[in-house]
Amino acid sequence: MIEDTIVALSSGALPAGIAVIRISGPAARHALEQLTGAPPMAREARLRRVRNAAGETIDRGIALLFDGPNTATGEDLCELHVHGGRAVVAACLGALTALPGVRLAEPGEFTRRAFENGRIDLTEAEGLADLLGAETEGQRLRAVRDAGGALRALYEGWMSRLVRARALLEASFDFTDEGDVSEDVSFGVRPILARLRADMKEHLAGARRGEILRHGFQIVIAGAPNAGKSSLLNALARRDVAIVSPVPGTTRDVIEVTLDLGGVPVRLVDTAGLRATSDPVEMIGVERAQVAMWEADLVLWLVDASENDALTHVKQRNPDASWSHHGGMEDRGHTPAPTLRIATKSDLPASIDRSKFEPFDLALSAESGEGVPALIERLAQAAHEAAGDPTALVPTRIRHREIVMDALRLLEEEAFEAAPPEIQAETLRRASDRLGALTGRIGVEDLLDVIFSQFCIGK
């Protein structure tokens, strides 16, 4: 049972024009009364003088009272809207936490109380966390969908179908002596489960799209030393992210920057030049570059078009090559990422022979900007195709994918249909319980601390 009343700044970083201080718990009304006098009527905003325990005025602001359980947290909740100065907020929080039973909230504690009091389910809480962290329009759209209960409705619909199928099965062996219950009623279970399996598989097929929109479409810039990788990264980022030098081997580690390309987060990764080297530090950079290429969604293979052997370099990155020297990655189930072969330094006199560019997908100059807009357009198109529709119902977290896979394994057609009806009914119960972990109905206690600790304080 919740006994503490929690308080926190629930608005943005200070200083600000207005600061919103939220109070939630059994002593919320009393706390508001201690600082502002007689509380306002529920859900009515009133201008009040805010005072500390000594009766000294802290500020003048708006006081609001919301009676539970129909509040964001499911309990009595109050708000103070005061001027957003650091000293004002600190004085208000100090006066509140000096009251018995009132303390500062932990990260995510307001949302956790909303979950524990049944105001939201776990997928809605996760959607809210994603909404707070959204940096692109696509991320915002998907987070709004999840926070609004779209995933909850999908998963609860699956559970309802399992309940229906289980009821049919139990009727087949519990009430066969009743005249109105057919002995073959269990045959109605097959189409229900067939459709459910298909829907779950379709849902899982979109898992990679969900991961890309949440974590970013990874594009790795690779090639030989001095191919123009760091210059291109700076040109795409429109700022100096990486050091550019004519000295080969300047980049020795993976450098990453995230861009918003039309609503999809894109992670651009600059890597060390790939070459044989005896320098132990550079060797580490080369190994990391190779690993990054195997983890990429798209590789930009850069070749200095001003070099005499440019055609030799472009052939070194064959999209169909096995790349067996990359630490045995292909033995772990990895396949090479799609590749765009790019001719760089197209503005140099040595690159004037345009026939050199025929084997390449694009030619550009990071210095002059020639070809860079065309590359950005190609990258945005690739990222959008990989991320798909941001409002589509796909798993957004590894947790979702693993639970759906677990439930689907329980419903495997051959093993399920070979079992007696009593075992089938028990299997449906287990599958439904497993799906219940998606919304937080069952077996998620050990996850709650992890999930809600990712929120900011005051949310």
URZIZI-V47148 format. One line per field, one symbol per residue. ss: DSSP state (H for helix, E for strand, C for the rest). phi: phi as a letter, one per 20 degrees, with the letter a starting at -180 (. if undefined). burial: b if it has 9 or more other ideal C-beta (glycine too) atoms within 8 Angstrom, else e. A space follows every 10 residues. Layout:
ss = ???
phi = ???
burial = ???
//
This chain:
ss = CCCCEEEEEC CCCCCEEEEE EEEECCCHHH HHHHHHCCCC CCCCCEEEEE ECCCCCEEEE EEEEEECCCC CCCCCCEEEE EEEECHHHHH HHHHHHHCCC CEEECCCCHH HHHHHHCCCC CHHHHHHHHH HHHCCCHHHH HHHHHHHCCH HHHHHHHHHH HHHHHHHHHH HHHHCCCCCC CCCCHHHHHH HHHHHHHHHH HHHHHCHHHH HHHHHCEEEE EEECCCCCHH HHHHHHHCCC CCCCCCCCCC CCCCEEEEEE ECCEEEEEEE CCCCCCCCCH HHHHHHHHHH HHHHHCCEEE EEEECCCCCH HHHHHCCCCC CCCCCCCCHH HHCCCCCEEE EEEECCCCHH HCCHHHHHHC CEECCCCCCC CHHHHHHHHH HHHHHHHCCC CCCCCCCHHH HHHHHHHHHH CCHHHHHHCC HHHHHHHHHH HHHHHHHHHC CCCCHHHHHH HHCCCCCCC
phi = .fdfddcafd effefbfcdd ddcbpfdfff ffffecngff fgmcecfcee cefenefead bedcccffee cgencgbccd dcfeefffff ffffffffff mdbffegmff ffffffemfb dfffffffff ffefdcffff ffffgffenf fgffffffff ffffffffff ffdecfeefe dffdfffffg ffffffgfff fffffeffff fffedoeedd ecqfgmenff ffgffffmae edfdbfffnf ecbfdcbddd dmndfceece cffeafbdff ffffffffff ffffefebde eecffeffdg ffffffdege felfeemmff fdnecgfgcd ecedlfefgf efffffegfe ebcbcffenf nfgffgffff fffffffmff efecfdcggf ffffffffff eggffffeef gffgffffff ffffffffen fcmcgfefgf fefefefnc
burial = eeeebbbbbb beebebebbb bbbbbbbbbe bbbbbbeebb eeeeeeebeb bbeeeeebbe bbbbbbebee bbbbbbbbbb bbbbbeebbe bbbbbbbebe bbbbbebbbb bbbbbebebe bbbbbbbbbb bbebebbbbb bbbbbbbebb bbebbbebbe bbbbbbebbb bbeeeeeeee beeebbebbe ebbbbbbebb bebbebbebb bbbbebbbbb bbbbbebbbb bbbbbbbeee bbeeeeeebb bbebbebbbb bbbbbbbbbb bbbbeeeeee ebbbbbbbbb bbbbebbbbb bbbbbbbeeb eebbeebeee eebeebeebb eeeeebbebb bbbbbbebee beeeebbeeb ebbbbbeebb bbebbbebbb ebbbebbbeb eeebbbbeeb bebbbbbbeb bebeebeebe beebbebbbb bbbbbbbbbb eeebeeebee bbbebebbb
//
